[in-house]
Amino acid sequence: MKIKSPRYTTYLASMVILSWLLYTILTYDPEWNKTYPATQGNTVTVFLIDGLSSEIFVREMNAGLLPNLKALADGGTYVRQGICSFPTMTGYGYYPFITGKDAPESGILGLRWFDRKRQIGSFRNYVGRTNIRMNEDLTDSLQNIFEQSKPYYTASINTFMNKGVTHNIKTGWEHTTAKYADMTLFRWLRAIPLVGQKLAPDHFEHETRAMDLAVRQLQKNPKVHWVTFPSPDASNHVHGTDTTYSLLLHHIDSLIGGYVAVAQKLGQGRNRMIAVVSDHGVSDVTENLDFCGWLQQETGLVTERGKSINLMTSKLDEPIESYQSLDGYFVINGNLAGYLYMKTPGLPPNVAWAENLTPELLESYPGPKGKTDIPKILSENPQIELVVYRGTSGHITVRNGRNKAEIMADTAGRLIYHPLEGNPLMYPTHLHHVALENSEWLDKTLSTPFPYGLVRIYSLMNHKSMGDVVITSRKGVDLAHDYELFVHNYKGGHGGLRKEIISVPFIYKKPGSKPLIANGMPNEDLGRIIVRHLAGD
């Protein structure tokens, strides 16, 4: 057997020590040493499973492979179809749970969006180092449950919509090494003896480490505790819903079970509500559309989609003049949905992007190949599913291929679905041309391909900073060809409005509550339940 040289042994030992020192420095957190007033009143823990497939969840729970989640569901309230925000996006979709308000009321419009009122940093992109900008961009008109819980200790793990939280931990490095485990650098780091798993954990090790931190936070009895499990979403993006996806749900189930047991042991069960939620479902992908390239080829119009991630800077400071050569800006959300913002032709950059186009200009937009009916040509692309835009008289127009309908509100605020050609949202005929309350739209559309879609579309499109057109992709297609920095093309995603993406299970259990099964619930309704619980109701 060949014996390694002393020089090699010294080198290896040095690498291990240096790696461990670097890890220790990077993970040092002075917050652990701070003290807060003893927590009073009701408390809540929200577990968010990022990218939870309702189909796989039900299958695995019925097979007895999610015993801890089933115990929570059997002892509390199990919502079969929790309705997520639209677009179905991480971060943005958290807002309803922490405020009880619909996500567009947050003042931001997704994980990426284009803020028409800004002259600097119009493209708001919260992926990467700029994730800190999400909290900064939130409206100040409403306090969330972290802000309302002062002066008590509040804590979060792996969320960047947590304005006002006192102890915020993000395991971003571990998330990256797990999501992109096949990269040479991370494989090399993982191979380092003794410390490799610490330096480059996989998804299972990452979630275990994050939960260890959460349990440590639990010792301080946080008034509000938010724990995000990012691995199902990350795994789906890179690999689709393979066996690993299901195994990750099993692992998360065991971690939640351990947390609940510790909370009970600490005597927190008398006051602590436990909620298990998700921000979106997932959908596997086999085709990746280069939207900007396709649109230019068809119409001659030049659009740009911006960076997928900001690694080198935490600033969003690109001037509006940098978009002068463009006709439009395409913003990708979740890779299965996007916003198209068009420039008003003939105006200087500082005002050309400031206003939405009129319906007449949108349907007759001047370009190198003549005037283009943008919504029509988008709806003719077989890889695009829904095309949504503002029509005349404040109505919202929805296209799906050759099908076309309008969404409008009556004087009482009730919404009406008015098909013009075909039936783009595939709602049964008895729901056509009738005015219904939002709760009625929820009950009557749960079994359709786009549950509660009409309400979500109308809410989003009436936000003043919304783009000119919202686009979702057909099943199996994403809108982000060669967009992602490390893997280029995803094999799974979210963002759209289809049932498997917008409908997820919710579970919540309050102390002393009785078992209940609910067919459907929007995420803002669950948020209101959380807010009331913290207030003592």
N, C-alpha and C positions, 0 to 999 in steps of 0.2 A: 504494500500500500504506500502510495506517495504521500510524504509528510509535507504540510504547508510550511513555508519558510517563516522565521520569526518576523521578518519585515511584513509579510502578508498578514500575520496574526495581529501585529501592532496596528496596521492600516485598518483592518476590519474592526478592531476594538475602538479605534478612534472614530470611525464612521458611526458605530452604534452610539457612542457617548455623545457625539455632536448632534446626531439625529434626535436623541432623547432630550438633550438640552434645548434644541430648537422647538421641539414639540411642547415642552414645559413652558417656555417663554410665550409661545403663541397662544396657549390655552390659559394663561394666568388671568384671573378675573377678580378684581378687588371688591366686586359687589358682594361676594360671599361674607365679607367681614362687616357689612353694614347692618344696622338694627332698625327695626320699625315698630310702631305701636302694635300691641297684640291685636290680632284680627278679631273683629266683632261681627256678629250677624251671619247671614248666609254666605256661602262661598260656591264657586263653580269651577269645574275643570272641563275644558273643551278639548277633545281629541279630534283632530282633523286628519283623516286619511286621504291624502292627495291622490286624486284619480281613482276613485272607487267604482269598480264595475258592479252595478246592481245584479246583473246576471250571475257573475262569478261569486259574489257575496252570498246570494241566496243559495246557490248550489253548494258552496262549501259549508254554510251554516246548517243546511238540511242534512248534510252528510256527517254532521257532528264534529267538524274540523275547526269550528270557531266557538268553542264552549263558553268562553268568557263574554264574548259579545252576545251570544244567545241568552246567557243568564241576565245580562243587562236588559235585553229586549223583552224577555219573559217577565221581568220584574218591574219594568218601567213602560214607557211609551215607545212603540215601534212604528215609525212612519215608513210605509212601504215605498212611497215615491216622494222623497224630498225634492223640491224644485230648486235648482241652482240659479245663480245670476246668469245673465246673458250680456256679453259673451261669457262662456263657461271657462273662467280663468282663475288661476291661482292668485292670491293676494287680493285682487279686486273682489273676488267672490267671498272674502272673509267679512267684508263690511257689514252685511246684514246680520251676521251672528253677533257682532259686538255692538250693534246699535239698534237693531230692530227696524232698520230702514232699507229700502231697495238700494242696490249697489250704485246706480247712477247718481243718487243723492250724495255720494261721497265726494263729488267734485272731480273725480278721475274716471276714466272710461275703459279701463283694462290694464293689462300688464304693459301694454304699449298703446299710445294714442298721440294724436297731433293736436296741440292746443292752439287754436286759431288766434287767440287773443295775445299771444306772446310774440315779441320780436326777437327774443333770444331763447334758445332751447325749446323751440316749438315741438320737436319730437320728444315726447316724454317716454322714456324707456327705462323701466325699473329692473332690468335683468343685469346681474353683475354688480359691480361696485356702486352703481347708481340706485341700488334698491333702497338706499336711505331716503331718496327723494319722494318715495311713495307717501310716507308719513307727513312730509313737508307739504305735499300737494293736497292733502285732505282738507276738506272744508272745516272752518272753525265754528260753523253755526251749530254744531251738535257734538256733544261729548260722548265718547264711547265708554264701555264698561271699565277699561283700564283707567281712564281719566276720572270717572265717577267714583272710583274706589280709593282715591287718596284720602288719608295719608297711609293707608295700609299697604302692605307688601303685595305686589302683583308680579307675575313672572310669565315668561314665554320661551318656548323652544322652537326655533326655525320658523319664525314668521316675521315679515317685514311690514305688516299692517298692524301695528300695536302701539299707536301713539299714546304716550302717557305711561307706558309700562315701566316699572322700576327695575326689573332684572330681565334683560333681553340676552339670550344666548343663541347664536347661529353657528351651526357646525358646517359651514359652507365648504371648507376644504374636504371634510369627510364625505360630504354629499357629492362633490366633484370626483373624488377618487373612486367612489362606488359607481356613479353613473357612467363614467368613462373608463371602467376598469381594464378594458382591452388596450388602452394606450400604452406605448412602450415605457414611458416615464413611470406610470403608476405600477405597471408590472415589475419594474426594476425596484421601485421603492418597497413594494410588498415582499420582495425576495430577501430584503435585508434581515439577517437573523435577529431574533429577539424583539425587535421593534417594528418589523415590517407591517404587522397588522395594525399597529397604532398609527403608523405614518400613512398607510393607504388601505383603510378598511373597505370591506365590501358592504353591500346594502344591509345585510343582517347585522354585521358588527357595528355599522354606523347607527342603526336604529337602537341597538342595545346600549350603545354609548350615550346617545341622546336621552334615552329613558333613564339611565343612571343619573344624569344631570337633573332630569325632571323630578326624580324621586328625592334627590338631595334638596331641590327647591321646595318640595312638598313638606319637608321638615319644618319650614318656616310658615306653614299654613297660609299660602297665598289666597288673598280674597278672590282673585281671578287667576287661573292658571290655563295657559293655552299651549298645547303640544301638537306640533305638526309632524306627521309621518310622511316624508316626501318620496320614499322609495317606490311605492307602486306606480306612481306617475312617471318617475325617472326610468324605471325598468320598462314600462310600456312604450315610452318614447323611443328608446333605443332598440328594444327587442320585440315589441308587441306583447300581447297577453299570452306568454308562454307559461311553462310549468313554474318558473321562478316567481312569476306574478302571484300565483296562488300560494306558494310557500311563504312569500312575504306577508300575505294576509294572515296566515297561520302564526307567523312570528309576532306580528303586531298584536294579534289577539292575546298571545301569552304575555306580552309586555303590558298591555292594558290590564289584564288580570292581576299581574303583580303590583301594579300601581294601586288599583282599587283595594287590594289586600293591605297594603301599607297604610293607605288612608284610613281604613277601618281600624287598624292597630293603633294608629295615632289618635283615635277618637274623633276623627273628622267626618265620619259617616252621618252624624246627626245634622250637619248643616250643608254638606257638600253635594251639589248637583253634579252628575256626570253626564256629559253629552258627547256622543260620537257622531261626527258629521263628515261631509266631504264637500269640496268646491266644484267638482265635476266628475262625470264618468270618463270613460275612455273608448276609443274606437281605433281599430287596427288600420294600417295604411299600406297600400301596395303601389300607389302612384303619387308622384310629387310634381305638382304643376309649377312651372316658372311663370307666375302671373304677369310680372312686369314685361318679360320677354314676349309672352303671348300677346298681350295687349298692344305692344308696339308693332308687332308683326301684323296684327289685324287692322289697326287704326292709324298707326304712325305716331300715336301719343306717347310721350316719354314720361315714365313714372319711376320712382325710386322707393325702396322699402326700408332703408336704414339698417344699421347694425343689429344683429340678433342679440349681442351681449356687449357690455362695456367692461373691459378688463383693466384698462390702463388709466381710467379716470373716474372720479365720482361726480364730475360736473356734467351738466346738460347745458351747454352754452353755445351751440351752433347758431349763427345768425340767420335770420330769415332770408337774407340776400343769397345765401349759399344754395337756395332752391330755385334761383331765378331761371335756370335753363330747363326746369321741369314743367310738365303740364299737370302732373298730379303726384300725390304721395300715397303709397300703399303701406298700411300698418298691419302687421301680422299679429293676431292674438290666438295663441294656442295652436297654431299651424293649421287649424281647420276653419278658421274665420278670419276676416280681415276688413279693415275700413279703407275706403278710397276717398281721399280728399282731393278735390280738383281746384286748380287756380282759376280765378276769373281772368279771361284773356284781355290783354291790352292795358292792364293796370300795373303800376310799379310794385315791386315785391312787398313793400311794407303794408300794402292794402290788398294786394291780389289774393292773398291767402286768408284774409280776415273774415270773410263771409261765405256762407254756404251758397251754392249755385241755386238759381231759380229752377223749378221743374222744366221750364221751357229751354233754358240754356243746357241743362243736363241732358235733355233728350235731343239736342241739336248743337253739339259741342264742336267748334271749328278746329280742324287739324290738318295735317299734311295730305290726308286722303279725302278731304272734304268734311262735311258736317256728319257727326257720329251720334247716334242714339245710344248713349253709353249703357243704360240699363238693359236695353234690348239686346245689344251685342254680348253683354255679360251673360244674360239668361240663355243665349244660344250656345254657350260653351257647355258641352256635355259633362265636364268635370265640376261645374258649379251647380249647386243646388238652389239656395235661396238668394235672391237679389232684392234688397230692401232699400227704399229711398223715400224722400218726402215728395208727395204729389201736390195737387192743387187743394186749396181750401183747408190746409192743415191736415189733410188725410195722409196716411202712410201707405205706400204702394208695396206690395209683395209679389214678386215673380218667382216662378219655379218652372223652368223651361217655357213652354207656351202658355202656361197657366198664369193668371193674373187676378189679384184681388186688392181691395182697399180695406184699411182698418181706420175707423173713425170713432169719435166719441159724441154722445148726445149731450144735451144741456145739463144732465145730471151726472156726467162723467162716466156713464156706462159705455163699454166698448161694443162696437158692431163690426162683424166680419161680413164684408160685402164682395163676394166673388163677381168678377167681370167676365173673365174667360177661364173656364175650368175651375179648379179648386186647389190652389198652390199649397195650402196647409193641410189639405185632406181631412177637413172637418166634416162631420155628417150634415146632411142638408137641413135638418131641423135647427142647426145653429147658424144658418145663413140669414143675414138681414135682421137679426134680432139683437136688442140691446140687453146686455147682461152685466151684472156686477162681477168684479174680479173673482170672488169666491165661487160664483157660478161657472165662470170659465174654467176654473181649476177643476171642479168636480166633473164637468161635462167633457173635458179634453184629456183626462188622465190616460185613457186607453188609446189615444190617437198617436200618430208618429211625432207630433210636435206638442206635447202636453204643456199647457199654459203659455205656449209660444206667442200667441197673439198679445197677451198682456206684457210679456217681456220685450217684445219688439216695440210696442207702442211707448213703453217707458224709456227705453234706450234712445229711440229716434227723436224724442221730444226734449232731449238734453241739448242745450244751446251750443255745446262744443262738439256735437256729434258730426261725423264726416258726412259726405254727400251720399255715399252708398255703403251698405253693409253687405258682405258676401259670406256665404258659408259653402263648404265643399260637399260634394256627394260622398256617399259612403265609400271608403277605401281610398280616398284622395285627400292629399293635403295641399296647401297653397304656398308651400315654402321650399321649393326645390333648391337644393344646395345652399341652404340658409344657415344651418347650424354650424358653429365654429369647429366643433370637434368631429361630429359624425356626418355632417353635411345634410343627409336625408334621414328623416325619422321614419320609424315603422309603426308608430301609433301617435295619437294626439287627442285634442279636445278643442273647444272654442265654439263649436256649432250648437245647433238647437234641437237636433234629433233626440229622441227619447233616451237612447243609451248613453247620451252625453249629458243631458240636462237633468235627468231623473236619477237620483241616488237614494240609498237608505239613510234615514236619520234614526238615532236612538237617543233617548234622554230619560234619566231617572232622577227624580227629586226625592229627598228623604220623606218616607211615609206615603209616597204616591202609590196608586193602584195600577195594575197592569192594564194597558190599553193598546189597541191597534188602530192606527189611522191610515187611511188610504193615500192621502196626499197632504203636503204642507209646503208653502214657499219658505225659503230660508229666513226671510225677514220675520215671519211669524214665530219661528223658533227663537230668533233673536229677541223678540219681545217677551217671550216666556223666560229667557235667561235674565233679561233686564228686570222683570218683575220679581223673579226669585231673589236676585241680589238686593232688591229693595225691601224684601221681607214678605212679599205676597205668597 
